[in-house]
């Protein structure tokens, strides 16, 4: 993590407390043994890119992009950068809200599970789904738990059929 003043660190943590989000996403993949790519992401969005540039500078990772509606996004979705930059930053500059503390603790747990390769087995994915269950208050999920687990079962059944 880059050198950062305490004031700037607390400012960014406070900003992320209100505007940031910690997520785990599932994307279908036909070329994976387990038919899902599971990724972690920290992001912050804002109309002005100045503050988001501070996140990029002080976290030393991530990308910035602008949506068509003019909103800027800063996001980190590389597991190494999350584990080496994002998590240590927010462990040093903590959140005040209980909701963000809870979501961050779950995010840290998810990072450990993925680092340990748990996302490569059905049992590990069940654990990941359990951890994410009330992250971001349930949020709008593109794929629900049953969809994810059904696709794993279908994939393993197809594999068994192909082995015959």
ROTORFI-337903 format. One line per 8 residues: number of its first residue (from 0); their letters; for each residue z, x, y of N, C-alpha, C. Coordinates in steps of 0.02 Angstrom, whole numbers, plus 50000, padded with zeros to 5 digits. Layout:
REM residues N
NUM	A	Z X Y Z X Y Z X Y | ... .
REM end
This chain:
REM residues 164
0	XXXXXXXX	50000 50042 49941 50000 50000 50000 50000 50044 50062 | 49960 50025 50111 49956 50063 50173 50021 50058 50212 | 50032 50107 50255 50090 50107 50299 50085 50046 50346 | 50139 50010 50353 50138 49949 50393 50204 49941 50429 | 50201 49918 50491 50263 49906 50528 50299 49845 50498 | 50364 49845 50503 50404 49790 50476 50384 49725 50510 | 50374 49727 50576 50355 49666 50613 50289 49638 50587 | 50239 49681 50579 50174 49658 50554 50179 49632 50483 .
8	XXXXXXXX	50217 49666 50441 50226 49644 50372 50258 49575 50369 | 50310 49564 50408 50343 49499 50409 50297 49445 50439 | 50259 49464 50490 50212 49417 50520 50161 49394 50468 | 50131 49441 50432 50081 49424 50382 50111 49382 50325 | 50172 49400 50304 50205 49361 50252 50218 49290 50276 | 50240 49283 50338 50252 49216 50366 50187 49176 50371 | 50134 49210 50391 50069 49178 50396 50047 49154 50327 | 50053 49198 50277 50035 49180 50209 50080 49125 50181 .
16	XXXXXXXX	50142 49124 50203 50189 49072 50181 50161 49003 50199 | 50131 48998 50258 50103 48934 50280 50031 48922 50260 | 49991 48974 50261 49919 48966 50253 49890 48998 50189 | 49930 49037 50153 49904 49072 50094 49910 49032 50031 | 49876 49056 49980 49877 49021 49916 49871 49072 49859 | 49911 49061 49807 49908 49101 49746 49881 49055 49692 | 49827 49076 49659 49794 49033 49610 49777 49070 49546 | 49768 49031 49493 49738 49055 49431 49680 49008 49417 .
24	XXXXXXXX	49622 49037 49403 49564 48995 49391 49536 49007 49321 | 49507 48955 49295 49474 48956 49230 49400 48941 49242 | 49357 48987 49220 49285 48975 49226 49255 48980 49156 | 49214 48930 49138 49185 48932 49071 49137 48991 49063 | 49142 49024 49005 49097 49080 48989 49075 49074 48917 | 49011 49073 48906 48985 49069 48837 48982 49138 48804 | 48986 49190 48845 48980 49258 48817 49048 49291 48804 | 49102 49253 48808 49169 49279 48794 49192 49252 48727 .
32	XXXXXXXX	49233 49290 48692 49262 49267 48629 49303 49204 48641 | 49348 49207 48690 49383 49148 48714 49338 49122 48769 | 49317 49058 48767 49263 49035 48811 49283 49024 48884 | 49331 49061 48908 49353 49055 48978 49363 49124 49008 | 49342 49131 49071 49361 49189 49111 49420 49165 49152 | 49476 49200 49145 49537 49181 49181 49550 49233 49235 | 49554 49210 49297 49561 49256 49354 49617 49234 49399 | 49649 49283 49429 49700 49269 49480 49668 49279 49548 .
40	XXXXXXXX	49692 49243 49597 49665 49251 49665 49720 49236 49716 | 49725 49280 49766 49765 49267 49825 49716 49256 49882 | 49724 49202 49920 49679 49192 49976 49714 49161 50036 | 49683 49173 50093 49706 49145 50156 49643 49125 50194 | 49645 49066 50226 49587 49045 50266 49610 49028 50336 | 49562 49035 50383 49579 49026 50453 49514 49023 50493 | 49514 48989 50550 49454 48988 50593 49440 49057 50623 | 49493 49092 50643 49485 49158 50672 49491 49211 50618 .
48	XXXXXXXX	49449 49262 50624 49452 49314 50572 49499 49371 50589 | 49528 49372 50650 49570 49427 50671 49630 49437 50625 | 49666 49384 50611 49725 49389 50568 49705 49407 50497 | 49650 49378 50474 49627 49394 50406 49607 49467 50400 | 49580 49494 50454 49564 49566 50455 49627 49609 50447 | 49683 49584 50474 49746 49620 50466 49768 49621 50393 | 49758 49565 50358 49773 49564 50286 49731 49616 50250 | 49667 49617 50263 49622 49664 50230 49642 49736 50245 .
56	XXXXXXXX	49658 49749 50308 49677 49817 50328 49743 49838 50295 | 49793 49795 50297 49860 49816 50273 49869 49809 50198 | 49831 49765 50166 49834 49763 50093 49787 49815 50063 | 49738 49837 50101 49692 49889 50077 49646 49865 50022 | 49632 49800 50020 49588 49772 49968 49564 49704 49992 | 49523 49673 49951 49501 49605 49964 49435 49601 50001 | 49411 49541 50006 49347 49529 50041 49357 49472 50091 | 49314 49473 50142 49313 49421 50191 49244 49389 50191 .
64	XXXXXXXX	49243 49324 50199 49179 49289 50205 49189 49227 50248 | 49133 49203 50273 49136 49144 50316 49099 49086 50281 | 49132 49028 50281 49100 48969 50253 49051 48940 50304 | 49010 48894 50283 48961 48862 50327 48994 48824 50385 | 49055 48799 50373 49089 48761 50425 49127 48805 50475 | 49118 48872 50469 49148 48917 50517 49216 48944 50496 | 49245 48919 50442 49310 48943 50419 49301 49011 50385 | 49346 49057 50401 49346 49123 50369 49394 49124 50311 .
72	XXXXXXXX	49376 49160 50259 49417 49168 50199 49431 49242 50188 | 49493 49258 50173 49510 49324 50146 49535 49311 50076 | 49508 49348 50027 49531 49338 49959 49533 49403 49920 | 49580 49405 49874 49587 49461 49827 49586 49429 49758 | 49536 49448 49717 49534 49421 49650 49523 49475 49597 | 49534 49537 49616 49532 49593 49570 49602 49604 49543 | 49610 49603 49476 49677 49607 49447 49714 49671 49467 | 49680 49727 49467 49712 49790 49486 49737 49787 49558 .
80	XXXXXXXX	49696 49762 49603 49716 49756 49674 49774 49708 49682 | 49773 49654 49644 49829 49606 49647 49893 49640 49625 | 49890 49677 49569 49950 49709 49541 49974 49768 49583 | 49928 49805 49612 49946 49866 49648 49955 49856 49723 | 49926 49803 49752 49929 49795 49824 49963 49729 49845 | 49938 49674 49819 49962 49608 49841 50034 49595 49819 | 50047 49603 49755 50114 49588 49730 50167 49634 49762 | 50156 49700 49765 50206 49742 49799 50217 49724 49872 .
88	XXXXXXXX	50163 49705 49907 50170 49686 49978 50217 49627 49984 | 50206 49574 49944 50247 49514 49951 50315 49521 49917 | 50325 49572 49877 50393 49586 49853 50432 49621 49908 | 50396 49660 49949 50429 49694 50006 50441 49645 50063 | 50390 49606 50081 50395 49558 50136 50396 49488 50105 | 50455 49462 50096 50465 49401 50056 50451 49337 50096 | 50441 49284 50058 50429 49218 50088 50495 49184 50103 | 50493 49137 50150 50552 49098 50165 50551 49030 50130 .
96	XXXXXXXX	50493 48999 50123 50491 48933 50092 50501 48937 50017 | 50538 48888 49991 50551 48886 49919 50487 48876 49879 | 50441 48836 49905 50379 48822 49871 50338 48886 49862 | 50332 48926 49914 50292 48987 49909 50328 49039 49866 | 50394 49042 49870 50432 49087 49826 50419 49069 49753 | 50420 49004 49738 50407 48980 49669 50336 48998 49647 | 50286 48983 49689 50217 48997 49671 50205 49072 49662 | 50236 49112 49705 50228 49185 49700 50260 49211 49636 .
104	XXXXXXXX	50319 49186 49618 50352 49207 49556 50308 49190 49496 | 50278 49131 49496 50232 49112 49442 50170 49156 49441 | 50145 49172 49500 50086 49216 49506 50102 49285 49476 | 50161 49311 49490 50181 49375 49462 50186 49371 49386 | 50212 49316 49361 50217 49306 49288 50147 49303 49257 | 50101 49268 49290 50032 49263 49266 49998 49332 49266 | 50011 49372 49317 49982 49439 49320 50006 49481 49260 | 50071 49475 49244 50098 49511 49186 50065 49487 49121 .
112	XXXXXXXX	50059 49422 49113 50028 49395 49052 49956 49420 49044 | 49919 49419 49098 49849 49441 49095 49845 49516 49084 | 49887 49554 49118 49889 49627 49107 49904 49643 49034 | 49947 49602 49003 49966 49612 48933 49914 49584 48883 | 49859 49557 48909 49806 49532 48866 49819 49463 48836 | 49868 49428 48861 49885 49362 48833 49829 49311 48844 | 49787 49323 48894 49733 49276 48909 49677 49278 48857 | 49684 49322 48807 49633 49330 48756 49648 49293 48691 .
120	XXXXXXXX	49702 49253 48692 49719 49214 48632 49736 49143 48652 | 49730 49098 48605 49746 49027 48618 49819 49019 48637 | 49864 49053 48602 49936 49048 48617 49950 49074 48687 | 49918 49130 48705 49928 49158 48772 49902 49112 48826 | 49846 49079 48813 49818 49032 48862 49865 48972 48870 | 49895 48950 48815 49944 48895 48820 50002 48916 48865 | 50024 48978 48858 50078 49003 48901 50056 49006 48974 | 49994 49029 48986 49967 49031 49054 49964 48961 49084 .
128	XXXXXXXX	49940 48913 49045 49937 48844 49068 50006 48817 49084 | 50055 48835 49044 50123 48812 49056 50150 48841 49122 | 50137 48904 49135 50160 48936 49196 50126 48905 49257 | 50062 48891 49252 50025 48865 49310 50037 48791 49323 | 50072 48756 49277 50075 48683 49278 50094 48654 49346 | 50145 48681 49379 50163 48652 49444 50151 48700 49502 | 50111 48752 49490 50091 48796 49545 50051 48756 49596 | 50061 48769 49659 50025 48733 49712 50032 48657 49703 .
136	XXXXXXXX	50090 48636 49679 50105 48565 49667 50053 48531 49623 | 50027 48567 49575 49977 48539 49529 49907 48544 49556 | 49898 48545 49621 49833 48554 49653 49777 48513 49624 | 49718 48522 49650 49658 48492 49622 49628 48542 49574 | 49630 48526 49511 49605 48572 49460 49538 48547 49435 | 49490 48593 49433 49425 48576 49407 49428 48564 49331 | 49469 48605 49296 49476 48598 49224 49549 48585 49208 | 49562 48529 49175 49630 48512 49156 49648 48548 49090 .
144	XXXXXXXX	49712 48551 49077 49736 48587 49017 49700 48564 48954 | 49694 48499 48945 49663 48475 48883 49590 48497 48878 | 49554 48500 48935 49484 48523 48935 49480 48596 48913 | 49526 48635 48939 49527 48707 48923 49542 48717 48849 | 49593 48683 48825 49613 48691 48754 49560 48663 48707 | 49528 48607 48726 49475 48578 48684 49416 48626 48678 | 49398 48659 48732 49342 48705 48730 49358 48766 48686 | 49421 48787 48686 49442 48843 48642 49436 48821 48569 .
152	XXXXXXXX	49460 48760 48555 49456 48735 48486 49382 48728 48464 | 49339 48702 48508 49268 48696 48493 49237 48765 48479 | 49256 48813 48520 49229 48880 48513 49250 48912 48447 | 49314 48904 48429 49337 48934 48367 49307 48897 48307 | 49295 48832 48313 49262 48794 48260 49190 48817 48251 | 49155 48829 48306 49086 48854 48304 49084 48922 48271 | 49132 48964 48288 49136 49031 48258 49146 49025 48183 | 49191 48980 48161 49203 48971 48089 49139 48946 48054 .
160	XXXX	49104 48900 48087 49042 48873 48058 48989 48927 48050 | 48986 48972 48100 48936 49025 48098 48952 49079 48046 | 49015 49083 48026 49035 49132 47976 49020 49109 47905 | 49006 49045 47897 48992 49018 47830 48922 49037 47806 .
REM end
